[in-house]
Amino acid sequence: MTIDLELHRLYDRVRLVRGKGDRRSGGLCVMTFVALLAGERHTDAPSTASPVVRAFAISLNDAMPDIERQCLKVFAPRIVGTADGFDPGRAEVLRRVMQREVFPRVCADLRDGVLPPGPLHDPCGASVPQPVEELLCGFTVAAVAEDTPRNQREVALLAARLLSVCASSGTTATARSWYWAQAINILDQLCEVGAPRLRRGPARAHVERLLAANSLAGERTGYISATFVRLRRMFAAVANSAMTRPAAAVPATTPEPLSDRDAARSETFVPLVPEA
């Protein structure tokens, strides 16, 4: 079984939720899922993840409706190893996509009444104090500010917030779907920045331990079970190889002639019943 198939089995045991979640219940956010796959402690700030990707993904995770949020599971293995020093490039991707693709759509939707001009509401029901024009202005200011690690995280956070607020407040299903799809597309592009083929993703042995454990909180208890699974696979492969290997030809042998002494013994008659 390949690592991709085993990851899909693991996806069935995880449900993405708002907040950090709890490994014992199987409810995780996308970043605590990343920490789980990387073998780190339960945290939404795993050291293996890019700070820019983390800022964008956490905001998106907590804003998306429950059904749409489950689409983020497949990004968790791809986020493992993104702490690779390419965050300036990721921030530049955010600036470019937001200014070229998202801003024109937001302005058109404001003009056509698809987005309300006043205060918006996030998916949790809390009022967003700034109208969408102020969110656009805030992102623009951050996009032209000095390119520091803090600024890169702010750009990612504002981009995800603007997209999620527009997706939640859109008055048509088409508009809501477009903003969610654009957010997922941006996350996909952020994961592609750098050298994704050279990243060390989740270890297969670690994923096997997670699958063998009774709960995601007890992945260490699955070590023995996963070891037995690998041993069974190894023995099955050896047995299959032995069964399919052609049998060695056995040379024909001719019986050696009996000596005179052995011939005399073979002719000796032993009665079954003693004579009277």
C-alpha positions in Angstrom: 0.0 0.0 0.0 1.4 3.4 -1.0 1.8 6.4 1.3 -1.0 8.2 -0.6 -3.5 5.4 0.1 -2.5 5.3 3.7 -2.9 9.0 4.0 -6.4 8.8 2.6 -7.2 6.1 5.2 -6.0 8.6 7.8 -8.2 11.4 6.4 -11.2 9.3 7.3 -10.2 9.3 10.9 -9.7 13.1 11.1 -12.4 15.8 11.1 -11.2 19.4 10.7 -12.8 21.8 13.3 -12.4 25.4 14.4 -9.7 25.9 17.0 -6.9 23.6 17.8 -9.1 20.5 18.3 -8.2 17.4 20.3 -6.3 14.4 19.1 -8.3 12.1 21.4 -11.5 12.9 19.6 -10.0 13.0 16.1 -11.0 16.7 15.7 -8.1 18.8 14.5 -7.6 22.1 12.7 -5.5 21.9 9.5 -2.3 23.0 11.4 -2.6 20.6 14.3 -3.1 18.0 11.6 0.2 19.1 10.1 1.9 18.8 13.5 0.5 15.3 13.9 1.8 14.2 10.5 5.2 15.7 11.3 5.5 13.9 14.6 5.3 17.1 16.6 3.4 17.8 19.8 -0.2 19.0 19.6 0.2 22.6 18.4 -1.2 24.8 15.8 2.2 26.3 15.2 4.3 23.4 14.1 8.0 24.1 13.4 7.8 22.3 10.1 5.3 24.8 8.6 5.9 28.1 6.9 4.6 31.1 9.0 3.0 32.6 5.9 1.2 29.3 5.1 0.2 28.9 8.7 -1.3 32.4 9.0 -3.3 31.9 5.8 -4.4 28.3 6.5 -5.5 29.0 10.2 -7.6 32.0 9.2 -9.2 30.0 6.4 -9.7 26.9 8.6 -11.6 28.8 11.2 -13.7 30.8 8.7 -14.9 28.0 6.4 -18.2 26.2 6.9 -17.8 22.6 8.2 -18.3 20.8 4.9 -16.0 23.1 2.9 -13.3 22.9 5.7 -12.8 19.2 5.1 -11.2 20.1 1.7 -8.2 21.4 3.6 -7.2 17.9 4.8 -5.2 17.1 1.6 -3.1 20.2 2.2 -1.7 19.0 5.5 0.9 16.6 4.1 1.9 19.3 1.6 2.5 21.9 4.3 4.9 19.6 6.1 8.4 20.9 5.4 7.3 24.4 4.1 9.5 26.1 6.7 12.1 26.4 4.0 12.9 30.1 3.9 10.8 30.8 0.8 8.2 33.0 2.6 9.2 36.2 0.7 8.1 34.4 -2.5 4.9 33.2 -0.9 4.0 36.8 0.2 4.7 38.0 -3.3 2.3 35.3 -4.7 -0.4 36.6 -2.3 0.1 40.2 -3.3 0.0 39.4 -7.0 -3.1 37.1 -6.9 -5.0 39.4 -4.6 -4.3 42.5 -6.7 -4.8 40.9 -10.1 -7.7 38.5 -9.5 -9.4 39.2 -6.2 -9.6 43.0 -6.0 -11.3 43.4 -9.4 -13.9 40.8 -8.4 -14.5 42.4 -5.0 -15.0 45.9 -6.6 -17.4 44.5 -9.2 -19.4 42.7 -6.5 -19.6 45.8 -4.5 -20.8 47.8 -7.5 -23.4 45.2 -8.3 -24.6 44.7 -4.8 -23.4 41.2 -4.5 -21.3 42.2 -1.4 -23.0 44.6 1.1 -21.1 47.9 1.5 -21.6 48.1 5.2 -20.1 46.1 8.1 -19.8 42.4 7.2 -20.1 39.3 9.4 -17.6 36.5 9.7 -18.8 32.8 9.7 -18.8 32.7 13.5 -21.4 35.4 13.7 -19.2 38.2 15.1 -19.5 41.6 13.4 -16.5 42.7 11.4 -16.0 46.4 12.3 -14.6 47.4 8.9 -16.6 47.4 5.8 -15.1 45.6 2.8 -13.6 48.9 1.5 -11.5 49.2 4.7 -10.4 45.6 4.4 -9.2 46.3 0.9 -7.4 49.4 2.0 -5.8 47.5 4.9 -4.4 44.8 2.6 -3.2 47.4 0.2 -1.2 49.2 2.9 0.3 45.9 4.1 1.2 44.9 0.6 3.3 48.0 0.0 4.9 48.1 3.4 8.5 46.9 4.2 8.8 43.2 3.4 9.6 41.7 6.8 8.6 38.4 8.2 5.9 40.1 10.3 4.6 41.9 7.3 4.5 38.7 5.3 2.4 37.1 7.9 0.1 40.1 8.1 -0.4 40.0 4.3 -1.4 36.3 4.5 -3.8 37.0 7.4 -5.5 39.9 5.7 -5.8 38.1 2.5 -7.5 35.1 4.1 -9.7 37.3 6.2 -10.9 39.3 3.2 -11.6 36.2 1.1 -13.4 34.4 3.9 -15.5 37.5 4.8 -16.5 38.0 1.2 -17.4 34.3 0.8 -19.5 34.4 3.9 -21.3 37.6 3.1 -21.9 37.1 -0.6 -25.6 37.3 -1.5 -25.4 34.7 -4.3 -24.2 31.1 -4.2 -22.0 31.8 -7.2 -20.1 34.5 -5.4 -19.7 32.5 -2.2 -18.3 29.5 -4.2 -15.9 31.8 -6.2 -14.3 33.3 -3.1 -13.9 29.9 -1.3 -12.5 28.4 -4.5 -10.1 31.3 -4.8 -8.9 30.9 -1.2 -8.2 27.2 -1.8 -6.4 28.0 -5.1 -4.1 30.5 -3.2 -3.3 27.9 -0.6 -2.4 25.5 -3.3 0.0 28.1 -4.9 1.6 28.8 -1.5 2.4 25.1 -1.1 4.0 25.0 -4.5 6.4 27.8 -3.8 9.9 26.6 -3.1 11.0 23.0 -3.9 8.0 20.7 -3.0 9.7 17.7 -4.5 12.6 18.0 -2.2 10.6 18.2 1.0 10.4 15.3 3.3 6.8 14.6 3.8 5.2 12.5 6.5 7.1 9.3 7.1 5.3 6.1 6.0 6.2 4.3 9.3 4.7 7.2 11.3 1.5 7.2 9.3 1.2 3.4 9.8 1.6 3.9 13.6 -1.2 6.5 13.5 -3.5 4.0 11.6 -2.6 1.2 14.0 -3.3 3.2 17.2 -6.7 3.3 18.8 -6.7 7.1 18.8 -4.7 9.8 17.2 -3.5 10.8 20.7 -1.9 7.4 21.2 0.1 7.0 18.1 3.0 5.6 20.2 0.8 2.7 21.2 0.4 1.8 17.6 4.1 1.2 17.1 3.9 -2.5 18.0 0.8 -3.1 15.9 2.4 -1.3 13.0 5.6 -3.4 13.4 3.5 -6.6 13.3 1.8 -5.4 10.1 5.2 -4.8 8.4 6.5 -8.2 9.6 3.4 -9.9 8.2 3.9 -8.1 4.9 7.6 -9.2 4.8 6.8 -12.9 5.6 4.0 -12.9 3.1 6.3 -11.6 0.4 9.0 -14.2 1.3 6.4 -17.0 1.2 5.0 -15.8 -2.1 8.5 -15.7 -3.5 9.2 -19.2 -2.3 6.0 -20.6 -3.8 6.6 -19.0 -7.2 10.2 -20.1 -7.4 10.7 -23.1 -9.8 11.6 -26.3 -8.0 15.1 -27.5 -8.4 15.5 -30.7 -10.5 16.3 -33.8 -8.4 18.9 -36.0 -10.1 17.7 -39.5 -10.7 19.6 -42.1 -8.7 19.9 -45.8 -9.3 19.8 -48.2 -6.3 23.1 -49.7 -5.4 23.3 -53.5 -5.6 22.9 -55.4 -2.4 26.0 -57.0 -0.9 26.0 -60.8 -0.2 25.5 -60.2 3.5 22.5 -57.8 3.0 21.0 -60.2 0.4 21.2 -63.1 3.0 19.4 -61.0 5.6 16.6 -60.1 3.2 16.0 -63.7 2.4 15.7 -64.7 6.1 12.1 -65.7 7.0 10.7 -64.6 10.3 7.6 -66.6 11.2 4.7 -64.5 12.7 3.6 -67.4 15.0 6.2 -69.5 16.8 6.3 -73.2 16.0 4.8 -75.6 18.5 
